[in-house]
């Protein structure tokens, strides 16, 4: 084999490894975000029970007006993957277990993932509140925790694909 062919083989192998590592990182980050996301449970919805003496009094209790047929999981279903551009749309879908959302992310992350900008966004209007402690199920949010886990996710992805 010539030196040029050796270099080309090395470059191809390196590119394949880089693509696989980046793809795994994006999928693992997406999975972490989906699985850390709270799933609406009317038993724990916060509602205002203000009184004339204390109008800011709030109480955790079953929400009184739970919609008929309510199923939690819309927030989980709204994690969306975008390549080189953030998705800003939302969906009415629900995914309480998160499987369909994770499968959608996995299906959209290209095999040629290295060198691209990957976005995983949730554009529901209450996403910021959930990230900032509004949910008893996720009092520390999802994104901030996943950011703290990013380095171990990268290390695990690199180890797994050696």
C-alpha positions as CSV (number, residue, x, y, z in Angstrom):
1,X,0.0,0.0,0.0
2,X,1.3,3.5,-0.8
3,X,1.8,6.2,1.8
4,X,-1.1,8.1,0.3
5,X,-3.5,5.2,0.6
6,X,-2.3,4.6,4.2
7,X,-3.1,8.2,5.0
8,X,-6.5,8.0,3.3
9,X,-7.4,4.8,5.2
10,X,-6.4,6.5,8.5
11,X,-8.5,9.6,7.7
12,X,-11.5,7.4,6.8
13,X,-11.2,5.4,10.0
14,X,-10.7,8.6,12.1
15,X,-13.8,10.2,10.4
16,X,-15.9,7.1,11.1
17,X,-14.9,7.1,14.7
18,X,-15.5,10.8,15.1
19,X,-19.0,10.5,13.5
20,X,-19.9,7.6,15.7
21,X,-18.7,9.3,18.9
22,X,-20.6,12.6,18.1
23,X,-23.7,10.7,17.1
24,X,-23.6,8.7,20.4
25,X,-23.1,11.9,22.4
26,X,-26.1,13.7,20.8
27,X,-28.3,10.6,21.3
28,X,-27.2,10.2,24.9
29,X,-27.8,13.9,25.7
30,X,-31.2,13.8,24.1
31,X,-32.1,10.6,26.0
32,X,-31.0,12.3,29.3
33,X,-33.1,15.3,28.6
34,X,-36.2,13.3,27.7
35,X,-35.9,10.9,30.7
36,X,-35.2,13.8,33.2
37,X,-38.4,15.6,32.0
38,X,-41.3,15.4,34.3
39,X,-44.6,13.9,33.2
40,X,-47.7,15.8,34.3
41,X,-49.4,14.3,37.3
42,X,-52.5,16.2,38.4
43,X,-52.0,14.8,41.9
44,X,-49.0,17.2,42.3
45,X,-50.1,20.2,40.2
46,X,-49.5,23.5,41.9
47,X,-52.5,25.7,42.1
48,X,-53.2,29.0,43.8
49,X,-55.4,28.9,46.8
50,X,-54.9,32.5,47.7
51,X,-56.9,34.0,50.5
52,X,-57.8,37.6,51.2
53,X,-55.2,37.6,54.0
54,X,-52.5,35.9,51.9
55,X,-53.2,36.1,48.1
56,X,-49.8,34.4,47.3
57,X,-50.6,31.3,49.2
58,X,-50.1,28.2,47.1
59,X,-50.7,24.6,47.8
60,X,-49.7,21.3,46.2
61,X,-52.8,19.2,45.7
62,X,-54.9,17.5,43.1
63,X,-55.8,20.0,40.4
64,X,-59.5,20.6,40.5
65,X,-60.2,20.9,36.8
66,X,-58.1,18.1,35.3
67,X,-59.2,17.9,31.6
68,X,-61.2,14.7,30.7
69,X,-58.8,12.1,29.2
70,X,-55.7,14.0,30.4
71,X,-52.5,12.0,29.9
72,X,-49.2,13.5,30.9
73,X,-46.2,13.4,28.7
74,X,-46.5,16.4,26.3
75,X,-43.4,18.0,27.7
76,X,-41.4,14.8,27.1
77,X,-42.8,14.6,23.6
78,X,-41.7,18.1,22.7
79,X,-37.9,17.5,22.9
80,X,-36.9,18.1,19.3
81,X,-33.7,17.5,17.4
82,X,-32.4,20.0,14.9
83,X,-29.3,19.9,12.7
84,X,-27.5,23.3,12.4
85,X,-30.8,25.1,13.4
86,X,-32.8,24.9,16.6
87,X,-36.4,23.7,16.2
88,X,-39.0,26.1,17.6
89,X,-42.2,24.3,16.8
90,X,-44.2,22.3,19.3
91,X,-46.4,19.2,19.0
92,X,-49.6,18.1,20.7
93,X,-48.2,14.6,21.0
94,X,-47.8,13.0,24.4
95,X,-45.1,10.4,25.3
96,X,-45.2,9.6,29.0
97,X,-42.5,6.9,28.7
98,X,-40.3,9.0,26.3
99,X,-39.6,6.0,23.9
100,X,-41.1,7.6,20.8
101,X,-39.3,10.9,21.4
102,X,-36.0,9.2,21.9
103,X,-36.6,7.1,18.8
104,X,-37.3,10.2,16.8
105,X,-34.0,11.8,18.0
106,X,-32.1,8.6,17.2
107,X,-33.7,8.5,13.8
108,X,-32.8,12.1,12.9
109,X,-29.1,12.2,14.0
110,X,-27.2,11.6,10.8
111,X,-24.4,9.0,10.6
112,X,-22.2,11.8,9.5
113,X,-22.6,13.8,12.7
114,X,-19.1,15.2,13.3
115,X,-18.5,18.8,12.4
116,X,-22.1,19.8,12.6
117,X,-24.1,21.8,15.2
118,X,-26.8,19.7,17.0
119,X,-29.7,21.2,18.9
120,X,-32.1,19.5,21.2
121,X,-34.8,22.0,22.2
122,X,-38.2,22.1,23.9
123,X,-40.2,25.1,22.9
124,X,-43.3,24.7,25.1
125,X,-44.1,27.9,26.9
126,X,-43.6,26.4,30.3
127,X,-40.2,24.8,29.6
128,X,-38.4,27.6,31.4
129,X,-40.5,27.1,34.5
130,X,-39.9,23.4,34.6
131,X,-36.2,24.0,34.2
132,X,-36.2,26.4,37.1
133,X,-37.8,24.2,39.7
134,X,-41.5,24.4,39.0
135,X,-41.9,20.6,39.0
136,X,-41.7,18.4,42.1
137,X,-40.6,15.6,39.8
138,X,-37.7,17.6,38.4
139,X,-37.0,20.3,41.1
140,X,-33.4,20.8,39.7
141,X,-34.5,21.0,36.1
142,X,-33.2,18.9,33.2
143,X,-30.9,20.9,31.0
144,X,-28.6,22.2,33.8
145,X,-28.2,18.6,35.2
146,X,-27.5,17.3,31.7
147,X,-24.9,20.0,31.2
148,X,-23.2,18.8,34.4
149,X,-23.2,15.3,33.0
150,X,-21.9,16.3,29.6
151,X,-18.2,15.5,30.2
152,X,-19.0,12.0,31.5
153,X,-21.3,11.4,28.6
154,X,-18.5,12.3,26.2
155,X,-16.0,10.1,28.0
156,X,-18.5,7.2,28.0
157,X,-19.2,7.6,24.3
158,X,-15.5,7.7,23.4
159,X,-14.8,4.6,25.6
160,X,-17.7,2.7,24.1
161,X,-16.5,3.2,20.6
162,X,-12.8,2.4,21.0
